[in-house]
Every structure is written in C-alpha cells, then in structure tokens.
Amino acid sequence: MPQLAIDKDFLTRYAKLEKRVQKAVDEALDKFADTYYAGGHLEKVADARDPRARSLRITQNYRGVVLAPEQGDTYLLVTVLPHDEAYAYIRNKRFSVNRALGVLEIRDEAQLQTMSDVLAPVAAAAESRLFDHVPDKHLTQLGIDDRTLSIVRLLPDEGHLDAIQSMMPAAQHNALVALASGMTPEEAWAEVSKDLVEAVAPEEIDPEDLTAAIRRTPGQAVFVEGPESLREMLDTPFDLWRVFLHPQQRRIAYRRSYNGPAMVTGGAGTGKTVTAVHRVAHLAAGYDSGPPQILLTTFTKTLDAALRSQMELLIKDPGQRDRIDVRNLDKVAYEVVSRERGTTLKFPRSRELERLWDEAGADSGFSGAFLLSEWEQVVLAQDLRTERGYLEAQRRGRGNRLSADQKQRVWRAVLAATERMAQANQWTFTQVAAEAADILNRTGERLYTHVVVDEAQDLHPAKWRLIRALVPEGPDDLFIAGDPHQRIYDHRVSLAALGINVRGRSRKLTVSYRSTQEILSWAVRLLGAAPITGLDDLEDGLETYISPLHGRRPVVHGFTERTAELDALVGQINGWLEQGVEADSIGIAVRTRSVADSVTARLREADIDNGPLVDGPGVRVGTMHGMKGLEFRCVAVVGVDADLLPLKTQVTDRTEDPVAHGHDLQRERNLLFVSCTRARDALYLSHGGDPSPFLPAK
Ligand SMILES: Nc1ncnc2c1ncn2[C@@H]1O[C@H](COP(=O)(O)OP(=O)(O)OP(=O)(O)O)[C@@H](O)[C@H]1O
C-alpha cells in the first residue's frame, strides 16, 4: 500500500501562501494523490544532493519538494517553495535516518561543506577542539554519523556549534550540545532519547527505511490517512497542533490506557490543553457511537467554548463526536441538581448574596462577605456537615484565627443563611457542585466513563468531589491537565485526599509552543523562589521548561504617574498595529477593573478600537484573571505598580496568618506570570508609580 506523509514545514509554508497558490497546491496534490504510487509526474533533478528528492510542479513559480523512495512506497511532502528556492533546497539538502535514534533527519550538506572549509584552518590553528575528549565510539553511539563526525572534529568551541545548528540534523545537534554542556555520554543519551516515541535497538534501524523513521518522528512528519485527511490538514493549516504532536505530547495523549487517574502538568504553553484534546480523540476512537461517555471539561464558560472548537477541529467523525460532551463543571453540576429538583436554580449577584448573609448573620459579629467566603472556603471545601466538624476543622489560609465561641456564631450564621437561600431557591456555583456530588454519590449514578479536565489547578474541592462522582473508578477514568504555577484562586487541593490517586501516572510537558525563550526565562523569574506544590502533593519546578522559539526580550517601562504610562501604552499599541499585528492579537492585562477602565478610556480617546478579552472587538483589554487560558501575539501588562501587585486587599496580613500570607503573595505572583505567558511574540510591561516588587531587578 503506498503511503503519503507530510512534513510540518510543508504545512507551515502552505499556510502562508497566497490563496491562488494554495489552490494550485491543492490541485497538484489531488493529481499526485491519484497517482502517487506511479511517481510519474515527479521530476528528478539532475544535480540533486539526495537522489530521492524530487520536485512537484505547482505553478510556473512554485514547486513542492517530495521525498520519493527508490524502492518502497512512502512519499513525504517535504516543503513547498518558490521555484528557485525549491531547486536550491533539492541541490543542498540530504535526508537520512539517525543511526542511534531511528528518527528522520534533514541536513544542509552544501552549507555544512562550506562551514567545514572555513573551519579546517581554524581547527588546525587551535590548541584544542571542543570534542577532543570524546572518542568516535561515543559520538557514534549518540547517533553522530560519519558526515557529521568530520565537521564535529573541527569545531573549536560552543559558539561554532551554535552556528551550525540550522544546517544540522536536530537530534545530532542536541546530542552534541548535551556533550558540550559537560554531560557524560550516558547522560547525553538520556537527554536525546527522552523524546523518542519508541525505543529501538541500533541494529534494528534500517537507514533506508523512511517509513519507520517517519513513524518515530511524529513532531516533524506524519502519515496522511487518506485524501480526506489530507484535505482537512490543508483546510486548517495553521492548526499544526492537530497533526504534529511533540513526542512527549503524543506519548501521553495516545498511551493505550492508564490504569487509573492520569495527570499532565507543564509550564504555560507547553500544550496541556492540546494533549487533553488529543486524549479525548484517543478515548473517543475506542467507541463507534452512542450516548456521551466522555466529558471534556474546565472551569469557565469562556474556556469551554475554546475547548469545544478545538475538539471539533480535531474530531470529525460524527459518531465519535456524539460520545463527547464539552461543558464546564458549573453546567454539569447545574444539570444534575436541577434535574433532581425538577426546577431551575437561581444565582443571585454577589452583592445581593452578601446582603442576605449580612442579615442572616447580623448578630454573629462578622460581615456577610466574610461569612460567605468562610462557608465556601472552609465548610463546603471540607464538606463539613456538623457544628462539631466545623469546630474541629483547620482553617488554614483563612487569615484571622477564630475562638470556639466565634466559630459557634459563624456556624449559626451559616445555618441561618443557607436556610434562607434554600427558601429562596438561591445558590452559589460552589454549592451546586457540592450538591451535585452528593446526589451522584447517593444515587450511585455515574454519568460518564471518562472525564478529561483542563485548567485543573484552580478547581474548588467541591468540584473535585463532583468530578470523582461523575465516573466509576477504573482505567482511564480521569485525565487531568493543569499547572500549579498558574494557580490564581484560593483552592489548594490534594487530589489524594479527595480519593484521586495519580501517583505514578503523572507526566510533565517541558517544551513551550507559545512563548519565546526570552519571554519564558523572564516570566519564570516573576514566580519567586518559594517551592510550589502540585495537585499530586509533590513539588513542581520549571527548571526544564524551554522554548525553541526566539525573539526580543520583554521590556519594562516605568513612569511616575498613570497618565504618562497610558500615553506610552497608546504609543506601543499603535506601534504594534503599524507593524501589521491584528488588533485582536493584542491583549492588555491589568490587575483591577478600575485600571482596566482607565485603559479603555485612554484607548478610546486615541481612537483605538478595543473590547473585552474573549470576544473583543479590537484590541483586547481585561483583568489578569481573565487572561487565563488565552493567548495573544503581543501582550501589554499595565499598572505593574507596588500598590497593585500584590493587591493589598487580597493578601492576608503576615501577623494574622503567615502561611496564608505566603500563599496569597504567591497567588499574586502567579497572576502576573499567567498574564505574561499569554504572549507569543512580544511582551511589554509598565508601571505608573513605584514598580511592583515582583518585577525582577534587571
Ligand atoms: N504540537 C504542537 N504543534 C503546534 N502547536 C502546538 C502544539 N502543542 C501546542 N501548540 C500550540 O501552543 C499553544 C499553547 O498550547 P496549549 O494552550 O495547549 O498549552 P497549555 O499548556 O494548555 O497552556 P496554558 O497552561 O498556558 O493555558 C497553542 O497555540 C497551541 O496550539
């Protein structure tokens, strides 16, 4: 059976072609797909570096580059380029199979040759060379082949190793970087082989077997399952995540089965959501049709809309889609409770609710706002049902200590207020989640076979109890994606304490697909040095978090007053717009509503179209909390002032509760980190007064 594969570079370049040329590519591929096993109309290029590289005519000015086997029947669509560049590509590049890893590699042999000629005299004159201490045998074991070896022996230093990166097969370059950084050959092997989708013994690697090599390199090239699948790829060429998963992502998403709840963590932009959506595709592929068995969920309405569109982009089969519900947890909980009660539920505004709690707790000595949050953060969080339970409960992170007498008064107020709410059929979403979990636990009904949860770090314990109650315990029951460094609400949860055991089934993603390395390295410093505990109770660090993307360093501008700061913001936004950045690819994040209002007013004055973060129109403006889960090409974080970050009203006094104080400060840091890591290409920050202490010193 002939097989067609497509390289990431092909799709990336196709995405950027004019519509007219794209159409010509489509036609050429249709023809090619009809007959590719004959290989008939692929043109051999006389001076091709690699005899298997052919050109495919698209238009007079464009050519595709196709790797066509001398025997066998796998064709790889490598790239699509203007005519002269395509021929230069074919004249310069060679394809190979890595001898140790078995992955597909491409190198620019012409440039490497030129580089060798330049390096030869430098190497001869140097006293020692970078890899003098490493014997050939070790290099070979790491996948360095003879062609690379000859230039490796000439490299005088790491600068030259960096300089040849773009010419070299990526896996071989990684191995050399590992050795150059002082790793032993064993450590370097662990480093380069960690991303393999399948381990393979060197003697099993056939250097001519392109099909096997492509299968081992799913982040770069994948097989197309048929003309329809090719059509889908070309219809949404920007959505590379649908097709090219990083091996780390693929291993996690497409593992046949987990013997219980599994978790994927990783820094911002490492593709946790992408991995979760692919996991749903994997689970759905196990069924043909029928009632929904899989819940894909997250914690807000705006995020679940984004999840739904991602799911629909990835899963086209209507039968499989029917097996999947995408809805946020509030909605799931609402349906369970309203169905049981046979009525709709009312959700009063927070002011109204606080008034109710004020009245119900009038003689408690506490405000309605305090009582309400005590109920949600302590009583509902710990599922406390009796006064005794409450009196004995720890109130970690709740600030001021309460005496037994005070606790009794709080408990009475809780009873009175919840009674009033019940009479008026008034609810909070946390309460509905707790109630839904109770109902399901009481009836034993389980609504799904699999639940996949995104943005898991911020869920209230009541929502976790609901999640646990939605699926029977068993293989593949729960798949959880989250990042504890992005925790921006109060909920610090231990999954184990909630009966969800992910030990041994927790995996980490480390490669950012969103932000540049410059933005990442800078943003990680905002988090401070305090250790962060994950949902699995283990410490979670971001030491291995990297990005292959590069760009400009973030900039921080300081002003003494807000007006000057906002004038500068207008200048920055206009600058981005003039550079051709679309208005809806620019996000502005601020700590408080009132700063957001000033920003919006100033933009309006400058005639810059703007609107809310999720649906616009124009430049997106919103609070840092609203930035969660979103992404923009350019991000401006405004009002990074000492009195806004941390926001005093949100931080418990150290003298009242030092632990809560620490947690609150960390949460404020995380909030700034989340905002900054929404940026793909450019990050701009400013303050209109003393700078926030979270900003790193230069
Ligand atoms: N394999 C991939 N190929 C191409 N793009 C990818 C891939 N994986 C992720 N991306 C892109 O990287 C960006 C971040 O991915 P995603 O939102 O899944 O990350 P995340 O870890 O959930 O981020 P966050 O925690 O910040 O919300 C998205 O634009 C996504 O499309």
The ligand as an SDF file (V2000), in Angstrom:
LIG
                    3D

 31 33  0  0  0  0  0  0  0  0999 V2000
    2.3220   20.0160   18.9610 N   0  0  0  0  0  0  0  0  0  0  0  0
    2.0060   21.2650   18.7210 C   0  0  0  0  0  0  0  0  0  0  0  0
    2.1890   21.7820   17.4830 N   0  0  0  0  0  0  0  0  0  0  0  0
    1.8860   23.0720   17.2160 C   0  0  0  0  0  0  0  0  0  0  0  0
    1.3780   23.9230   18.1060 N   0  0  0  0  0  0  0  0  0  0  0  0
    1.1660   23.4650   19.3500 C   0  0  0  0  0  0  0  0  0  0  0  0
    1.4680   22.1270   19.7320 C   0  0  0  0  0  0  0  0  0  0  0  0
    1.1610   21.9710   21.0260 N   0  0  0  0  0  0  0  0  0  0  0  0
    0.6770   23.1620   21.4580 C   0  0  0  0  0  0  0  0  0  0  0  0
    0.6830   24.0450   20.4460 N   0  0  0  0  0  0  0  0  0  0  0  0
    0.2340   25.4500   20.4890 C   0  0  0  0  0  0  0  0  0  0  0  0
    0.8430   26.0650   21.6070 O   0  0  0  0  0  0  0  0  0  0  0  0
   -0.0590   26.9380   22.2540 C   0  0  0  0  0  0  0  0  0  0  0  0
   -0.2180   26.5210   23.7020 C   0  0  0  0  0  0  0  0  0  0  0  0
   -0.8730   25.2520   23.7550 O   0  0  0  0  0  0  0  0  0  0  0  0
   -1.9050   24.9150   24.9150 P   0  0  0  0  0  0  0  0  0  0  0  0
   -2.8950   26.0080   25.0630 O   0  0  0  0  0  0  0  0  0  0  0  0
   -2.3810   23.5370   24.7260 O   0  0  0  0  0  0  0  0  0  0  0  0
   -0.8950   24.9710   26.1450 O   0  0  0  0  0  0  0  0  0  0  0  0
   -1.2010   24.8840   27.6930 P   0  0  0  0  0  0  0  0  0  0  0  0
   -0.0700   24.1260   28.2840 O   0  0  0  0  0  0  0  0  0  0  0  0
   -2.5730   24.3700   27.9250 O   0  0  0  0  0  0  0  0  0  0  0  0
   -1.0920   26.4250   28.0550 O   0  0  0  0  0  0  0  0  0  0  0  0
   -1.5600   27.2550   29.3470 P   0  0  0  0  0  0  0  0  0  0  0  0
   -1.2370   26.4250   30.5600 O   0  0  0  0  0  0  0  0  0  0  0  0
   -0.7210   28.4820   29.2790 O   0  0  0  0  0  0  0  0  0  0  0  0
   -3.0140   27.5390   29.1890 O   0  0  0  0  0  0  0  0  0  0  0  0
   -1.3540   26.8750   21.4500 C   0  0  0  0  0  0  0  0  0  0  0  0
   -1.3440   27.9060   20.4900 O   0  0  0  0  0  0  0  0  0  0  0  0
   -1.2610   25.5320   20.7560 C   0  0  0  0  0  0  0  0  0  0  0  0
   -1.9990   25.4840   19.5520 O   0  0  0  0  0  0  0  0  0  0  0  0
  1  2  1  0
  2  3  1  0
  2  7  2  0
  3  4  2  0
  4  5  1  0
  5  6  2  0
  6  7  1  0
  6 10  1  0
  7  8  1  0
  8  9  2  0
  9 10  1  0
 10 11  1  0
 11 12  1  0
 11 30  1  0
 12 13  1  0
 13 14  1  0
 13 28  1  0
 14 15  1  0
 15 16  1  0
 16 17  2  0
 16 18  1  0
 16 19  1  0
 19 20  1  0
 20 21  2  0
 20 22  1  0
 20 23  1  0
 23 24  1  0
 24 25  2  0
 24 26  1  0
 24 27  1  0
 28 29  1  0
 28 30  1  0
 30 31  1  0
M  END
$$$$
